[in-house]
Amino acid sequence: MKVFSFLGSSITAVDLGSYETKIIAGKQEREGISVKKAFSFLTPPNTYDNGYIEDGFKLAAVVREELAKNNISGGTCHITVKSTSILTREILLPKLSDKDIEGLLHYQMEEHLPMDFSKYVIQHKAIERITEDGKEKLNVLVAAAPKELVETHYDFVRKLGLKPEVMDYQSNSIWKFLNHAGSVNGSLYPQDKTIAAIDLGYSSSNVTIISEGKAKLNRAIDSGGYSLDKNISSLTGLSGGEIKACKQGIIDVSTVQEGYSEQNRYTNIVKTSIEGIMDKIDKVFKYYASKEPEKRLEVLLLYGGLSRIRGIDNLFSGYFNIPALVLNSTSRIYPNGDINAYVNCAGALIRDNGV
């Protein structure tokens, strides 16, 4: 999460996923993020799961081929990851220098994350300055990633012929994205709101809560598009492209029409499956409410694969009684295109060195 900030240099940002891999080539400029190329392709089966590279040679061969098709070779690479094995905590510490924070965390981490630290890479980032009992303190986000996960991603980027510079955590990517996006969908200004940004991915979902530009909480949830597809398949016998067509045929997943039809049946299965994901998200929201009772959630911002299902914003709004919208555009990402699919990539591309 520690990166150096400078403008104008082209970067290749990679977002590996269990189902789909997304790549953008672009650069950060004073007026926004300039995206030269953005493309995606299906991740080869059994090569990547929950943040772990399971077949690096096969995966690298496919990604190299896609990079070559898009005339990308050499240069700096930022990669963003999501995994339920990456542990995060927010810790309140006295106002200290970055070096002193690192030393203090070394002695205190066992109180917050009981584990074998020799097997993890620990990074921290001061995300907020607060005053408590008349004393200025820092709210520090600490992320602990398994060394195996970090090292295999580093080696993977080198196999692509790119220079590994930053490995970002997806919650940090969406925080940077929203802080640099300007307006979202033309009317939402993230700096003014308390937002739950929800990445509805394939193998898992990710919840990041940001209040007035400050990261408050993030949690990965082990449910997503895969669990939904599995439910559809087990209850209907559909597979592959049939499941995709089933989801695309939904008019409004928040409403199941009266009377029996195959489409109504599919809609009900998808609705029930998404409600299962929302049940888990609700636990994250309740934990956040217990920590930050004065900063109530004002907007749910949905992105990722499942957010493409029509009516999912209505479903989330009705379930949580909080306005929800699907991220479709921003005012400072050029060109916009299908920015929903590339949120994590765009966020990883952004350099940040502030609190």
Long-range contacts (C-beta under 8 A, 24 or more apart in sequence): 1-123, 1-124, 1-125, 1-141, 1-143, 1-168, 1-169, 1-172, 2-123, 2-125, 3-165, 3-166, 3-168, 3-351, 3-352, 3-353, 4-351, 4-353, 5-351, 5-352, 5-353, 6-351, 9-76, 10-36, 10-75, 10-76, 11-75, 11-76, 11-77, 11-78, 11-165, 11-349, 12-67, 12-72, 12-75, 12-76, 12-77, 12-78, 12-162, 13-77, 13-78, 13-79, 13-80, 13-345, 13-346, 13-348, 13-349, 14-63, 14-77, 14-78, 14-79, 14-80, 14-157, 14-345, 14-348, 15-79, 15-80, 15-170, 15-342, 15-344, 15-345, 15-348, 16-43, 16-48, 16-53, 16-59, 16-79, 16-81, 17-43, 17-48, 17-201, 17-202, 17-203, 18-43, 18-48, 18-49, 18-50, 18-201, 18-202, 18-203, 18-226, 19-43, 19-202, 19-203, 19-225, 19-226, 19-305, 20-202, 20-305, 21-48, 21-63, 21-66, 22-341, 22-342, 22-344, 22-345, 23-63, 23-66, 23-67, 23-70, 23-72, 23-345, 24-342, 24-345, 24-346, 24-349, 25-70, 25-72, 26-346, 26-349, 27-349, 28-180, 28-349, 28-350, 28-351, 31-332, 32-180, 32-182, 32-331, 32-332, 32-333, 32-334, 33-180, 33-332, 33-333, 33-334, 33-346, 33-349, 33-350, 34-334, 35-333, 35-334, 35-335, 35-337, 35-342, 35-346, 37-70, 37-72, 38-337, 38-338, 38-341, 38-342, 38-345, 39-66, 39-70, 40-341, 40-342, 41-66, 49-203, 50-83, 50-84, 50-85, 50-203, 50-204, 50-222, 51-81, 51-82, 51-83, 51-84, 51-85, 51-86, 51-149, 52-83, 52-85, 52-148, 52-149, 52-152, 53-152, 53-153, 53-156, 56-152, 56-155, 56-156, 56-159, 57-159, 59-156, 60-156, 60-159, 60-160, 63-160, 64-159, 64-160, 64-161, 67-160, 67-161, 73-161, 74-161, 74-162, 74-163, 75-162, 75-163, 76-162, 76-163, 76-165, 77-157, 77-160, 77-162, 77-163, 77-164, 77-165, 78-165, 78-166, 78-167, 78-168, 78-348, 78-349, 79-153, 79-156, 79-157, 79-164, 79-166, 79-167, 79-168, 79-348, 80-167, 80-168, 80-169, 80-170, 80-173, 80-344, 80-345, 80-347, 80-348, 81-145, 81-149, 81-153, 81-167, 81-168, 81-169, 81-170, 82-169, 82-170, 82-199, 82-201, 82-204, 82-206, 82-220, 82-344, 83-145, 83-149, 83-204, 83-220, 84-204, 84-220, 84-221, 84-222, 85-145, 85-146, 85-149, 86-143, 86-144, 86-145, 86-146, 86-149, 86-169, 86-220, 87-113, 87-115, 87-120, 87-143, 87-144, 88-141, 88-142, 88-143, 88-144, 88-169, 88-171, 88-218, 88-219, 89-113, 89-141, 89-142, 90-127, 90-139, 90-140, 90-141, 90-142, 90-216, 90-217, 91-139, 91-140, 91-142, 92-130, 92-132, 92-137, 92-138, 92-139, 92-140, 93-137, 93-138, 93-140, 94-135, 94-137, 94-138, 95-129, 95-135, 95-136, 95-137, 95-138, 96-138, 98-126, 101-126, 101-138, 101-140, 105-140, 105-142, 109-142, 109-144, 112-142, 113-142, 113-144, 115-144, 117-144, 119-146, 119-147, 119-148, 120-144, 120-145, 120-146, 120-147, 121-145, 121-146, 121-147, 121-150, 125-172, 126-355, 127-214, 127-215, 127-355, 128-214, 128-215, 128-355, 129-355, 138-355, 141-172, 141-215, 143-169, 143-172, 145-169, 166-348, 168-347, 168-348, 170-199, 170-206, 170-208, 170-344, 170-347, 171-206, 171-208, 171-215, 171-218, 172-215, 172-347, 173-343, 173-344, 173-345, 173-346, 173-347, 173-348, 173-350, 174-199, 174-206, 174-208, 174-210, 174-343, 174-344, 174-347, 175-208, 175-210, 175-215, 175-347, 176-347, 176-350, 176-352, 177-343, 177-344, 177-346, 177-347, 177-350, 178-210, 178-213, 178-301, 179-213, 179-352, 180-332, 180-350, 181-330, 181-331, 181-332, 181-333, 182-330, 182-331, 182-332, 183-330, 183-331, 184-301, 184-325, 184-327, 184-329, 184-330, 185-325, 185-327, 185-328, 185-329, 186-329, 186-331, 188-299, 188-301, 188-325, 193-298, 193-299, 194-295, 194-296, 194-297, 194-298, 194-299, 195-297, 195-298, 195-299, 195-300, 195-301, 196-281, 196-285, 196-297, 196-299, 196-300, 196-301, 196-322, 197-301, 197-303, 198-281, 198-300, 198-301, 198-302, 198-303, 198-304, 198-316, 199-303, 199-304, 199-343, 199-344, 200-224, 200-225, 200-277, 200-302, 200-303, 200-304, 200-305, 200-306, 200-307, 200-312, 201-225, 201-304, 201-305, 201-306, 202-226, 202-305, 205-277, 205-280, 205-281, 205-304, 205-306, 207-281, 207-284, 207-285, 209-288, 209-297, 211-292, 211-295, 216-288, 216-291, 216-292, 216-295, 217-284, 217-287, 217-288, 217-291, 217-292, 219-284, 221-277, 221-280, 221-281, 221-284, 223-276, 223-277, 223-280, 224-277, 224-304, 224-305, 224-306, 225-305, 225-306, 227-273, 227-276, 227-277, 228-270, 228-273, 228-274, 228-277, 228-306, 231-269, 231-272, 231-273, 232-266, 232-269, 232-270, 232-273, 235-269, 236-265, 236-266, 236-269, 246-270, 247-308, 247-309, 250-309, 250-310, 250-311, 251-310, 251-311, 252-310, 252-311, 252-314, 253-309, 253-310, 253-311, 253-312, 253-314, 253-315, 254-311, 254-312, 254-314, 254-315, 254-318, 255-311, 255-314, 270-309, 271-315, 274-306, 274-309, 274-312, 274-315, 275-315, 275-319, 277-306, 278-315, 278-316, 278-319, 278-320, 282-319, 282-320, 285-320, 297-322, 298-322, 298-323, 299-323, 299-324, 299-325, 300-324, 300-325, 301-325, 301-327, 302-326, 302-327, 303-327, 303-340, 303-343, 304-340, 304-343, 307-340, 308-340
